């Protein structure tokens, strides 16, 4: 997306992947000459709370901002409006926003294979449209600014409540992946992928810190040695797949003009 925008504008671009903890140790600085995309996954209807402080620490300095969220085929709830507000409150001027379906961290059925080629082409078209807006509407840069309008509730933002049968609420915050010792080769890939740095690289069966259920260690393990066996988690996953597994959600794009 950033590459397509830079190509349309004829300017330089840089990408910063902040998935891993060491990439979030210091925040970049921006100014009025920058256009910045923030991209986060939706977690229980919100910007991921454990990574939120990093984004709050980034100062826009008058840069133009584009908040983008992905979501696992259910809904993005308040995540996009929250990300927009984070940018606005920290010196960015938001001129566009987007929400894209992407494969759910719990599942390969929910938005399986997304983003696909059509999604990626739409993302490129979105970036080019932003370049067109900025080129043709200099008021968006010169102070006559209204934040981009997006769906969602204003603060305090709401969390999605996970439920199972009979609408019983569950709490899966302490649920962690289990490791099959017969399959695990202790290659350490899961530890390197963990965005919280919580998996012991010497013994991947040990999860020392918080698990955010991103699914990276489960989906990327070459031996299929990682899984979550908690019955409430599995029942919630089943219900989500039952309700949303065959639903085809479309990306939603928003612009200031």
C-alpha positions as CSV (number, residue, x, y, z in Angstrom):
1,X,0.0,0.0,0.0
2,X,2.7,2.5,1.0
3,X,4.7,1.5,-2.1
4,X,1.7,2.2,-4.4
5,X,1.1,5.5,-2.7
6,X,4.8,6.5,-3.1
7,X,4.7,5.4,-6.7
8,X,1.7,7.6,-7.4
9,X,3.2,10.6,-5.6
10,X,6.7,10.1,-7.0
11,X,8.2,10.2,-3.5
12,X,10.3,7.9,-1.3
13,X,8.8,5.5,1.2
14,X,9.8,3.3,4.1
15,X,8.1,0.4,5.9
16,X,8.4,-0.4,9.6
17,X,7.2,-3.8,10.8
18,X,6.6,-3.5,14.5
19,X,5.4,-7.0,15.1
20,X,8.3,-8.1,17.2
21,X,9.1,-6.5,20.6
22,X,12.5,-5.2,19.6
23,X,11.0,-3.1,16.8
24,X,8.8,-1.2,19.3
25,X,11.6,0.0,21.6
26,X,11.7,3.5,20.1
27,X,9.1,5.5,18.2
28,X,9.8,7.1,14.8
29,X,9.3,10.9,14.4
30,X,7.2,12.5,11.6
31,X,6.6,16.0,10.3
32,X,4.4,18.0,8.0
33,X,6.1,16.6,4.9
34,X,5.2,13.0,5.7
35,X,2.2,10.8,4.9
36,X,1.9,7.9,7.4
37,X,-0.1,4.7,7.3
38,X,-0.8,3.0,10.6
39,X,-1.8,-0.7,10.2
40,X,-3.0,-2.9,13.1
41,X,-5.1,-6.1,13.4
42,X,-8.4,-5.9,15.3
43,X,-8.3,-7.7,18.6
44,X,-11.7,-8.2,20.4
45,X,-13.0,-5.1,18.6
46,X,-10.2,-2.8,19.5
47,X,-6.6,-1.8,18.7
48,X,-4.5,-4.5,20.4
49,X,-4.2,-3.1,24.0
50,X,-0.6,-4.4,24.6
51,X,0.7,-2.7,21.4
52,X,-1.5,0.4,21.7
53,X,1.1,2.3,23.9
54,X,3.6,2.1,21.1
55,X,1.3,3.8,18.6
56,X,0.3,6.4,21.2
57,X,4.0,7.3,21.6
58,X,4.3,8.2,17.9
59,X,4.1,11.9,17.3
60,X,2.7,13.1,13.9
61,X,4.1,16.7,13.9
62,X,1.4,17.6,11.3
63,X,1.9,14.6,9.1
64,X,-1.1,13.3,7.1
65,X,-2.3,10.0,8.5
66,X,-4.2,6.9,7.2
67,X,-5.4,4.4,9.8
68,X,-5.9,0.9,8.5
69,X,-7.2,-2.2,10.3
70,X,-7.6,-5.8,9.4
71,X,-10.3,-8.1,11.0
72,X,-11.0,-11.8,10.9
73,X,-14.4,-11.8,9.1
74,X,-16.6,-11.0,12.0
75,X,-16.3,-7.2,12.5
76,X,-13.8,-4.5,13.3
77,X,-16.1,-2.8,15.8
78,X,-14.4,0.2,17.3
79,X,-10.8,-0.6,16.2
80,X,-10.8,1.8,13.2
81,X,-12.2,4.8,15.0
82,X,-9.8,4.1,17.9
83,X,-6.8,4.0,15.6
84,X,-8.0,7.2,13.9
85,X,-8.4,8.9,17.3
86,X,-4.9,7.8,18.3
87,X,-3.5,9.4,15.2
88,X,-5.5,12.6,15.5
89,X,-4.6,13.0,19.2
90,X,-0.9,12.7,18.5
91,X,-0.6,15.3,15.7
92,X,-1.6,13.5,12.6
93,X,-4.3,14.8,10.2
94,X,-6.3,11.8,9.0
95,X,-7.4,12.0,5.4
96,X,-8.5,8.4,4.6
97,X,-9.0,5.1,6.4
98,X,-9.7,1.4,5.6
99,X,-10.7,-1.9,7.1
100,X,-9.7,-5.1,5.3
101,X,-10.8,-8.7,6.0
102,X,-7.8,-11.0,6.7
103,X,-7.5,-14.5,7.9
104,X,-8.5,-14.8,11.5
105,X,-5.8,-15.6,14.0
106,X,-7.9,-18.4,15.4
107,X,-8.8,-20.1,12.2
108,X,-8.0,-20.9,8.5
109,X,-11.7,-20.9,7.7
110,X,-12.6,-17.3,8.8
111,X,-11.5,-15.1,5.9
112,X,-9.3,-18.0,4.8
113,X,-6.8,-16.9,2.1
114,X,-7.5,-13.2,2.6
115,X,-6.1,-10.9,1.6
116,X,-6.4,-12.3,-1.9
117,X,-5.4,-10.8,-5.2
118,X,-8.6,-8.7,-5.4
119,X,-7.9,-7.3,-1.9
120,X,-4.3,-6.4,-2.7
121,X,-5.4,-4.7,-5.9
122,X,-8.0,-2.8,-4.0
123,X,-5.4,-1.7,-1.5
124,X,-3.2,-0.4,-4.3
125,X,-6.2,1.5,-5.8
126,X,-6.9,2.9,-2.3
127,X,-3.4,4.2,-2.0
128,X,-3.5,5.8,-5.5
129,X,-6.9,7.4,-4.6
130,X,-5.3,9.0,-1.5
131,X,-2.5,10.3,-3.6
132,X,-5.1,11.9,-5.9
133,X,-7.0,13.5,-3.0
134,X,-3.8,15.0,-1.6
135,X,-2.7,16.3,-5.0
136,X,-6.1,17.8,-5.8
137,X,-7.1,19.0,-2.4
138,X,-4.2,20.9,-0.8
139,X,-6.5,22.2,1.9
140,X,-6.1,18.8,3.6
141,X,-2.5,19.8,4.2
142,X,-2.9,23.5,4.9
143,X,-4.9,23.5,8.1
144,X,-8.6,23.2,6.9
145,X,-8.9,19.8,8.4
146,X,-11.7,17.5,9.4
147,X,-10.8,14.0,10.6
148,X,-11.9,11.2,8.3
149,X,-15.3,9.8,9.3
150,X,-15.3,6.1,10.1
151,X,-17.8,3.7,11.8
152,X,-17.5,2.9,15.5
153,X,-18.3,4.4,18.9
154,X,-16.4,7.3,20.4
155,X,-14.3,6.7,23.5
156,X,-14.7,4.8,25.8
157,X,-14.4,2.2,23.1
158,X,-16.1,-1.2,23.5
159,X,-14.5,-4.6,23.7
160,X,-16.1,-7.6,21.9
161,X,-17.2,-10.2,24.4
162,X,-16.4,-13.8,23.6
163,X,-19.2,-16.2,24.2
164,X,-20.0,-19.9,23.9
165,X,-23.3,-21.8,24.0
166,X,-26.2,-20.3,25.8
167,X,-24.5,-16.9,25.4
168,X,-22.1,-17.6,28.2
169,X,-19.3,-15.1,28.4
170,X,-15.8,-16.6,28.5
171,X,-12.3,-15.2,29.3
172,X,-9.5,-16.6,27.2
173,X,-6.8,-14.1,28.2
174,X,-4.8,-16.7,30.1
175,X,-5.2,-19.4,27.4
176,X,-1.8,-20.4,25.9
177,X,-0.7,-22.8,23.1
178,X,0.4,-26.2,24.2
179,X,3.4,-28.0,22.6
180,X,3.4,-31.6,21.5
181,X,6.8,-33.0,22.6
182,X,6.7,-35.7,20.0
183,X,6.4,-33.2,17.2
184,X,8.5,-30.3,18.5
185,X,12.1,-30.2,17.2
186,X,12.9,-27.1,19.3
187,X,13.8,-25.2,16.1
188,X,12.9,-22.0,17.9
189,X,10.8,-20.5,15.0
190,X,7.8,-20.0,17.3
191,X,9.9,-18.0,19.7
192,X,11.2,-15.8,17.0
193,X,7.7,-15.1,15.6
194,X,6.0,-14.3,18.9
195,X,5.1,-10.6,18.9
196,X,5.2,-10.5,22.7
197,X,8.6,-12.4,23.1
198,X,6.8,-14.8,25.4
199,X,8.1,-18.2,24.1
200,X,11.3,-19.7,25.5
201,X,13.6,-20.2,22.5
202,X,15.5,-23.0,24.3
203,X,12.3,-24.8,25.4
204,X,9.3,-23.7,23.3
205,X,6.9,-25.6,25.6
206,X,7.5,-22.8,28.1
207,X,5.5,-19.6,27.6
208,X,6.9,-17.1,30.1
209,X,4.8,-14.1,29.2
210,X,1.5,-13.0,27.8
211,X,-0.1,-14.8,24.9
212,X,-2.3,-12.6,22.7
213,X,-3.6,-15.5,20.6
214,X,-2.2,-14.2,17.4
215,X,-1.8,-17.7,16.1
216,X,1.6,-17.2,14.6
217,X,3.3,-20.0,16.5
218,X,0.5,-22.4,15.6
219,X,0.1,-21.6,12.0
220,X,3.8,-21.3,11.2
221,X,5.2,-24.3,13.1
222,X,6.6,-26.6,10.4
223,X,5.8,-29.7,12.4
224,X,2.3,-28.7,13.7
225,X,3.5,-29.0,17.2
226,X,1.6,-26.1,18.6
227,X,-2.1,-26.0,19.4
228,X,-4.7,-24.6,21.9
229,X,-6.7,-27.2,23.6
230,X,-8.8,-25.1,26.0
231,X,-12.4,-26.3,25.6
232,X,-14.0,-22.8,25.9
233,X,-11.6,-21.4,23.3
234,X,-12.3,-24.3,20.9
235,X,-16.1,-23.9,21.4
236,X,-15.9,-20.2,20.7
237,X,-13.8,-20.8,17.6
238,X,-16.3,-23.4,16.4
239,X,-19.2,-20.9,16.9
240,X,-17.3,-18.2,15.0
241,X,-16.6,-20.5,12.1
242,X,-20.2,-21.7,12.1
243,X,-21.6,-18.2,11.9
244,X,-19.0,-16.4,9.8
245,X,-17.1,-19.1,7.9
246,X,-19.1,-18.8,4.7
247,X,-19.5,-15.0,4.9
248,X,-17.6,-13.0,2.3
249,X,-16.8,-9.6,3.8
250,X,-15.7,-6.7,1.6
251,X,-13.0,-4.1,2.4
252,X,-14.4,-0.7,3.5
253,X,-12.7,2.4,2.4
254,X,-13.2,6.0,3.7
255,X,-12.0,9.4,2.5
256,X,-12.3,12.9,3.8
257,X,-13.7,14.1,0.4
